[in-house]
Amino acid sequence: MLLALFVYLLTKALQVLPVGAAYAVWTGIGAAGTVIAGIVFFSEPASPLRVVFIATVVAGIVGLKTTSG
């Protein structure tokens, strides 16, 4: 059910973003969300380096969004 919602939201994003940026944002959010879920729900380690790399992914997403227009 959630996958259908995510694909719908990707379709909506494609109306205002180029396909490369939209797909990169979609996968980046999924990757960062998966790591965060692992830390929160499965007690995976939240080392400072992991947090830095998650922040890097988020910064890349923000950069793509702000420069795609």
Distance bins in CASP14 RR format, pairs under 12 A and 6 or more apart:
PFRMAT RR
TARGET T0000
AUTHOR 0000-0000-0000
RMODE 2
METHOD distances of the structure
MODEL  1
1 7 0 0 0 0 0 1 0 0 0 0 0
1 8 0 0 0 0 0 1 0 0 0 0 0
2 8 0 0 0 0 0 1 0 0 0 0 0
2 9 0 0 0 0 0 1 0 0 0 0 0
2 30 0 0 0 0 0 1 0 0 0 0 0
3 9 0 0 0 0 0 1 0 0 0 0 0
3 10 0 0 0 0 0 1 0 0 0 0 0
3 26 0 0 0 0 0 1 0 0 0 0 0
3 30 0 0 0 0 0 1 0 0 0 0 0
4 10 0 0 0 0 0 1 0 0 0 0 0
4 11 0 0 0 0 0 1 0 0 0 0 0
5 11 0 0 0 0 0 1 0 0 0 0 0
5 12 0 0 0 0 0 1 0 0 0 0 0
6 12 0 0 0 0 0 1 0 0 0 0 0
6 13 0 0 0 0 0 1 0 0 0 0 0
6 25 0 0 0 0 0 1 0 0 0 0 0
6 26 1 0 0 1 0 0 0 0 0 0 0
6 27 0 0 0 0 0 1 0 0 0 0 0
6 29 0 0 0 0 1 0 0 0 0 0 0
6 30 0 0 0 0 1 0 0 0 0 0 0
6 33 0 0 0 0 0 1 0 0 0 0 0
7 13 0 0 0 0 0 1 0 0 0 0 0
7 14 0 0 0 0 0 1 0 0 0 0 0
7 22 0 0 0 0 0 1 0 0 0 0 0
7 23 0 0 0 0 0 1 0 0 0 0 0
7 26 0 0 0 0 1 0 0 0 0 0 0
8 14 0 0 0 0 0 1 0 0 0 0 0
8 15 0 0 0 0 0 1 0 0 0 0 0
8 26 0 0 0 0 0 1 0 0 0 0 0
9 15 0 0 0 0 0 1 0 0 0 0 0
9 16 0 0 0 0 0 1 0 0 0 0 0
9 17 0 0 0 0 0 1 0 0 0 0 0
9 22 0 0 0 0 1 0 0 0 0 0 0
9 25 0 0 0 0 0 1 0 0 0 0 0
9 26 0 0 0 0 1 0 0 0 0 0 0
9 29 0 0 0 0 1 0 0 0 0 0 0
9 30 0 0 0 0 0 1 0 0 0 0 0
10 16 0 0 0 0 0 1 0 0 0 0 0
10 17 0 0 0 0 1 0 0 0 0 0 0
10 19 0 0 0 0 1 0 0 0 0 0 0
10 20 0 0 0 0 0 1 0 0 0 0 0
10 21 0 0 0 0 0 1 0 0 0 0 0
10 22 1 0 0 1 0 0 0 0 0 0 0
10 23 1 0 0 1 0 0 0 0 0 0 0
10 24 0 0 0 0 0 1 0 0 0 0 0
10 25 0 0 0 0 1 0 0 0 0 0 0
10 26 1 0 1 0 0 0 0 0 0 0 0
10 27 0 0 0 0 1 0 0 0 0 0 0
10 28 0 0 0 0 0 1 0 0 0 0 0
10 29 0 0 0 0 0 1 0 0 0 0 0
10 30 0 0 0 0 0 1 0 0 0 0 0
11 17 0 0 0 0 0 1 0 0 0 0 0
11 19 0 0 0 0 0 1 0 0 0 0 0
11 22 0 0 0 0 1 0 0 0 0 0 0
11 23 0 0 0 0 0 1 0 0 0 0 0
11 26 0 0 0 0 0 1 0 0 0 0 0
12 22 0 0 0 0 1 0 0 0 0 0 0
12 26 0 0 0 0 0 1 0 0 0 0 0
13 19 0 0 0 0 1 0 0 0 0 0 0
13 20 0 0 0 0 0 1 0 0 0 0 0
13 21 0 0 0 0 1 0 0 0 0 0 0
13 22 1 0 1 0 0 0 0 0 0 0 0
13 23 0 0 0 0 1 0 0 0 0 0 0
13 24 0 0 0 0 0 1 0 0 0 0 0
13 25 1 0 0 1 0 0 0 0 0 0 0
13 26 1 0 0 1 0 0 0 0 0 0 0
13 29 0 0 0 0 0 1 0 0 0 0 0
13 61 0 0 0 0 0 1 0 0 0 0 0
13 64 0 0 0 0 0 1 0 0 0 0 0
13 65 0 0 0 0 1 0 0 0 0 0 0
13 68 0 0 0 0 0 1 0 0 0 0 0
14 20 0 0 0 0 1 0 0 0 0 0 0
14 21 0 0 0 0 1 0 0 0 0 0 0
14 22 1 0 1 0 0 0 0 0 0 0 0
14 23 0 0 0 0 1 0 0 0 0 0 0
14 25 0 0 0 0 0 1 0 0 0 0 0
14 26 0 0 0 0 1 0 0 0 0 0 0
14 68 0 0 0 0 0 1 0 0 0 0 0
15 22 0 0 0 0 1 0 0 0 0 0 0
16 22 0 0 0 0 1 0 0 0 0 0 0
16 25 0 0 0 0 0 1 0 0 0 0 0
16 65 0 0 0 0 1 0 0 0 0 0 0
16 68 0 0 0 0 1 0 0 0 0 0 0
16 69 0 0 0 0 1 0 0 0 0 0 0
17 23 0 0 0 0 1 0 0 0 0 0 0
17 24 0 0 0 0 1 0 0 0 0 0 0
17 25 1 0 0 1 0 0 0 0 0 0 0
17 26 0 0 0 0 1 0 0 0 0 0 0
17 61 0 0 0 0 0 1 0 0 0 0 0
17 63 0 0 0 0 0 1 0 0 0 0 0
17 64 0 0 0 0 1 0 0 0 0 0 0
17 65 1 0 0 1 0 0 0 0 0 0 0
17 66 0 0 0 0 0 1 0 0 0 0 0
17 67 0 0 0 0 0 1 0 0 0 0 0
17 68 1 0 1 0 0 0 0 0 0 0 0
17 69 1 0 0 1 0 0 0 0 0 0 0
18 24 0 0 0 0 1 0 0 0 0 0 0
18 25 0 0 0 0 0 1 0 0 0 0 0
18 64 0 0 0 0 1 0 0 0 0 0 0
18 65 0 0 0 0 0 1 0 0 0 0 0
18 67 0 0 0 0 0 1 0 0 0 0 0
18 68 1 0 1 0 0 0 0 0 0 0 0
18 69 0 0 0 0 1 0 0 0 0 0 0
19 25 0 0 0 0 0 1 0 0 0 0 0
19 26 0 0 0 0 0 1 0 0 0 0 0
19 64 0 0 0 0 0 1 0 0 0 0 0
19 68 0 0 0 0 0 1 0 0 0 0 0
20 26 0 0 0 0 1 0 0 0 0 0 0
20 27 0 0 0 0 0 1 0 0 0 0 0
20 28 0 0 0 0 0 1 0 0 0 0 0
20 64 0 0 0 0 1 0 0 0 0 0 0
20 65 0 0 0 0 0 1 0 0 0 0 0
20 67 0 0 0 0 0 1 0 0 0 0 0
20 68 0 0 0 0 1 0 0 0 0 0 0
21 27 0 0 0 0 0 1 0 0 0 0 0
21 28 0 0 0 0 0 1 0 0 0 0 0
21 60 0 0 0 0 0 1 0 0 0 0 0
21 61 0 0 0 0 1 0 0 0 0 0 0
21 62 0 0 0 0 0 1 0 0 0 0 0
21 63 0 0 0 0 1 0 0 0 0 0 0
21 64 1 0 1 0 0 0 0 0 0 0 0
21 65 1 0 0 1 0 0 0 0 0 0 0
21 66 0 0 0 0 0 1 0 0 0 0 0
21 67 0 0 0 0 1 0 0 0 0 0 0
21 68 1 0 1 0 0 0 0 0 0 0 0
21 69 0 0 0 0 1 0 0 0 0 0 0
22 28 0 0 0 0 0 1 0 0 0 0 0
22 29 0 0 0 0 0 1 0 0 0 0 0
22 61 0 0 0 0 0 1 0 0 0 0 0
22 64 0 0 0 0 1 0 0 0 0 0 0
22 65 0 0 0 0 1 0 0 0 0 0 0
22 68 0 0 0 0 1 0 0 0 0 0 0
22 69 0 0 0 0 0 1 0 0 0 0 0
23 29 0 0 0 0 0 1 0 0 0 0 0
23 30 0 0 0 0 0 1 0 0 0 0 0
23 61 0 0 0 0 0 1 0 0 0 0 0
23 64 0 0 0 0 1 0 0 0 0 0 0
23 68 0 0 0 0 0 1 0 0 0 0 0
24 30 0 0 0 0 0 1 0 0 0 0 0
24 31 0 0 0 0 0 1 0 0 0 0 0
24 57 0 0 0 0 1 0 0 0 0 0 0
24 60 0 0 0 0 1 0 0 0 0 0 0
24 61 1 0 0 1 0 0 0 0 0 0 0
24 62 0 0 0 0 0 1 0 0 0 0 0
24 63 0 0 0 0 1 0 0 0 0 0 0
24 64 1 0 1 0 0 0 0 0 0 0 0
24 65 0 0 0 0 1 0 0 0 0 0 0
24 67 0 0 0 0 0 1 0 0 0 0 0
24 68 0 0 0 0 1 0 0 0 0 0 0
25 31 0 0 0 0 0 1 0 0 0 0 0
25 32 0 0 0 0 0 1 0 0 0 0 0
25 57 0 0 0 0 0 1 0 0 0 0 0
25 58 0 0 0 0 0 1 0 0 0 0 0
25 60 0 0 0 0 1 0 0 0 0 0 0
25 61 1 0 1 0 0 0 0 0 0 0 0
25 62 0 0 0 0 1 0 0 0 0 0 0
25 63 0 0 0 0 1 0 0 0 0 0 0
25 64 1 0 1 0 0 0 0 0 0 0 0
25 65 1 0 0 1 0 0 0 0 0 0 0
25 66 0 0 0 0 0 1 0 0 0 0 0
25 67 0 0 0 0 0 1 0 0 0 0 0
25 68 0 0 0 0 1 0 0 0 0 0 0
26 32 0 0 0 0 0 1 0 0 0 0 0
26 33 0 0 0 0 0 1 0 0 0 0 0
26 61 0 0 0 0 1 0 0 0 0 0 0
26 64 0 0 0 0 0 1 0 0 0 0 0
26 65 0 0 0 0 0 1 0 0 0 0 0
27 33 0 0 0 0 0 1 0 0 0 0 0
27 34 0 0 0 0 0 1 0 0 0 0 0
27 57 0 0 0 0 1 0 0 0 0 0 0
27 60 0 0 0 0 0 1 0 0 0 0 0
27 61 0 0 0 0 1 0 0 0 0 0 0
27 64 0 0 0 0 0 1 0 0 0 0 0
28 34 0 0 0 0 1 0 0 0 0 0 0
28 35 0 0 0 0 0 1 0 0 0 0 0
28 36 0 0 0 0 0 1 0 0 0 0 0
28 53 0 0 0 0 0 1 0 0 0 0 0
28 54 0 0 0 0 1 0 0 0 0 0 0
28 56 0 0 0 0 0 1 0 0 0 0 0
28 57 1 0 1 0 0 0 0 0 0 0 0
28 58 0 0 0 0 1 0 0 0 0 0 0
28 59 0 0 0 0 0 1 0 0 0 0 0
28 60 0 0 0 0 1 0 0 0 0 0 0
28 61 1 0 1 0 0 0 0 0 0 0 0
28 62 0 0 0 0 0 1 0 0 0 0 0
28 63 0 0 0 0 0 1 0 0 0 0 0
28 64 0 0 0 0 1 0 0 0 0 0 0
28 65 0 0 0 0 0 1 0 0 0 0 0
29 35 0 0 0 0 0 1 0 0 0 0 0
29 36 0 0 0 0 0 1 0 0 0 0 0
29 37 0 0 0 0 0 1 0 0 0 0 0
29 54 0 0 0 0 0 1 0 0 0 0 0
29 57 0 0 0 0 1 0 0 0 0 0 0
29 58 0 0 0 0 1 0 0 0 0 0 0
29 60 0 0 0 0 0 1 0 0 0 0 0
29 61 1 0 0 1 0 0 0 0 0 0 0
29 62 0 0 0 0 0 1 0 0 0 0 0
29 64 0 0 0 0 0 1 0 0 0 0 0
29 65 0 0 0 0 0 1 0 0 0 0 0
30 36 0 0 0 0 1 0 0 0 0 0 0
30 37 0 0 0 0 1 0 0 0 0 0 0
30 54 0 0 0 0 0 1 0 0 0 0 0
30 57 0 0 0 0 1 0 0 0 0 0 0
30 58 0 0 0 0 0 1 0 0 0 0 0
30 61 0 0 0 0 1 0 0 0 0 0 0
31 37 0 0 0 0 0 1 0 0 0 0 0
31 38 0 0 0 0 0 1 0 0 0 0 0
31 50 0 0 0 0 0 1 0 0 0 0 0
31 53 0 0 0 0 1 0 0 0 0 0 0
31 54 0 0 0 0 1 0 0 0 0 0 0
31 56 0 0 0 0 0 1 0 0 0 0 0
31 57 1 0 0 1 0 0 0 0 0 0 0
31 58 0 0 0 0 0 1 0 0 0 0 0
31 60 0 0 0 0 0 1 0 0 0 0 0
31 61 0 0 0 0 1 0 0 0 0 0 0
32 38 0 0 0 0 0 1 0 0 0 0 0
32 39 0 0 0 0 0 1 0 0 0 0 0
32 50 0 0 0 0 0 1 0 0 0 0 0
32 51 0 0 0 0 0 1 0 0 0 0 0
32 53 0 0 0 0 1 0 0 0 0 0 0
32 54 1 0 1 0 0 0 0 0 0 0 0
32 55 0 0 0 0 1 0 0 0 0 0 0
32 56 0 0 0 0 1 0 0 0 0 0 0
32 57 1 0 1 0 0 0 0 0 0 0 0
32 58 1 0 1 0 0 0 0 0 0 0 0
32 59 0 0 0 0 0 1 0 0 0 0 0
32 60 0 0 0 0 0 1 0 0 0 0 0
32 61 1 0 0 1 0 0 0 0 0 0 0
32 62 0 0 0 0 0 1 0 0 0 0 0
33 39 0 0 0 0 1 0 0 0 0 0 0
33 40 0 0 0 0 1 0 0 0 0 0 0
33 41 0 0 0 0 0 1 0 0 0 0 0
33 54 0 0 0 0 1 0 0 0 0 0 0
33 57 0 0 0 0 1 0 0 0 0 0 0
33 58 0 0 0 0 1 0 0 0 0 0 0
33 61 0 0 0 0 0 1 0 0 0 0 0
34 40 0 0 0 0 0 1 0 0 0 0 0
34 41 0 0 0 0 0 1 0 0 0 0 0
34 42 0 0 0 0 0 1 0 0 0 0 0
34 44 0 0 0 0 0 1 0 0 0 0 0
34 54 0 0 0 0 0 1 0 0 0 0 0
34 57 0 0 0 0 0 1 0 0 0 0 0
35 41 0 0 0 0 0 1 0 0 0 0 0
35 42 0 0 0 0 0 1 0 0 0 0 0
35 44 1 0 0 1 0 0 0 0 0 0 0
35 45 0 0 0 0 0 1 0 0 0 0 0
35 46 0 0 0 0 1 0 0 0 0 0 0
35 47 0 0 0 0 0 1 0 0 0 0 0
35 49 0 0 0 0 0 1 0 0 0 0 0
35 50 1 0 0 1 0 0 0 0 0 0 0
35 51 0 0 0 0 1 0 0 0 0 0 0
35 52 0 0 0 0 0 1 0 0 0 0 0
35 53 0 0 0 0 1 0 0 0 0 0 0
35 54 1 0 1 0 0 0 0 0 0 0 0
35 55 0 0 0 0 0 1 0 0 0 0 0
35 56 0 0 0 0 0 1 0 0 0 0 0
35 57 0 0 0 0 1 0 0 0 0 0 0
35 58 0 0 0 0 0 1 0 0 0 0 0
36 42 0 0 0 0 0 1 0 0 0 0 0
36 44 0 0 0 0 1 0 0 0 0 0 0
36 46 0 0 0 0 1 0 0 0 0 0 0
36 50 0 0 0 0 1 0 0 0 0 0 0
36 51 0 0 0 0 1 0 0 0 0 0 0
36 53 0 0 0 0 0 1 0 0 0 0 0
36 54 1 0 0 1 0 0 0 0 0 0 0
36 55 0 0 0 0 0 1 0 0 0 0 0
36 57 0 0 0 0 0 1 0 0 0 0 0
36 58 0 0 0 0 0 1 0 0 0 0 0
37 43 0 0 0 0 0 1 0 0 0 0 0
37 44 0 0 0 0 1 0 0 0 0 0 0
37 46 0 0 0 0 0 1 0 0 0 0 0
37 54 0 0 0 0 0 1 0 0 0 0 0
38 44 1 0 1 0 0 0 0 0 0 0 0
38 45 0 0 0 0 1 0 0 0 0 0 0
38 46 0 0 0 0 1 0 0 0 0 0 0
38 50 0 0 0 0 0 1 0 0 0 0 0
38 54 0 0 0 0 0 1 0 0 0 0 0
39 45 1 0 0 1 0 0 0 0 0 0 0
39 46 1 0 1 0 0 0 0 0 0 0 0
39 47 0 0 0 0 1 0 0 0 0 0 0
39 50 1 0 0 1 0 0 0 0 0 0 0
39 51 0 0 0 0 1 0 0 0 0 0 0
39 54 0 0 0 0 1 0 0 0 0 0 0
40 46 0 0 0 0 1 0 0 0 0 0 0
44 50 0 0 0 0 1 0 0 0 0 0 0
44 51 0 0 0 0 0 1 0 0 0 0 0
44 54 0 0 0 0 0 1 0 0 0 0 0
45 51 0 0 0 0 0 1 0 0 0 0 0
46 52 0 0 0 0 0 1 0 0 0 0 0
46 53 0 0 0 0 0 1 0 0 0 0 0
46 54 0 0 0 0 1 0 0 0 0 0 0
47 53 0 0 0 0 1 0 0 0 0 0 0
47 54 0 0 0 0 0 1 0 0 0 0 0
48 54 0 0 0 0 0 1 0 0 0 0 0
48 55 0 0 0 0 0 1 0 0 0 0 0
49 55 0 0 0 0 0 1 0 0 0 0 0
49 56 0 0 0 0 0 1 0 0 0 0 0
50 56 0 0 0 0 0 1 0 0 0 0 0
50 57 0 0 0 0 0 1 0 0 0 0 0
51 57 0 0 0 0 0 1 0 0 0 0 0
51 58 0 0 0 0 0 1 0 0 0 0 0
52 58 0 0 0 0 0 1 0 0 0 0 0
52 59 0 0 0 0 0 1 0 0 0 0 0
53 59 0 0 0 0 0 1 0 0 0 0 0
53 60 0 0 0 0 0 1 0 0 0 0 0
54 60 0 0 0 0 0 1 0 0 0 0 0
54 61 0 0 0 0 0 1 0 0 0 0 0
55 61 0 0 0 0 0 1 0 0 0 0 0
55 62 0 0 0 0 0 1 0 0 0 0 0
56 62 0 0 0 0 0 1 0 0 0 0 0
56 63 0 0 0 0 0 1 0 0 0 0 0
57 63 0 0 0 0 0 1 0 0 0 0 0
57 64 0 0 0 0 0 1 0 0 0 0 0
58 64 0 0 0 0 0 1 0 0 0 0 0
58 65 0 0 0 0 0 1 0 0 0 0 0
59 65 0 0 0 0 0 1 0 0 0 0 0
59 66 0 0 0 0 0 1 0 0 0 0 0
60 66 0 0 0 0 1 0 0 0 0 0 0
60 67 0 0 0 0 1 0 0 0 0 0 0
60 68 0 0 0 0 0 1 0 0 0 0 0
61 67 0 0 0 0 0 1 0 0 0 0 0
61 68 0 0 0 0 0 1 0 0 0 0 0
62 68 0 0 0 0 0 1 0 0 0 0 0
63 69 0 0 0 0 0 1 0 0 0 0 0
END
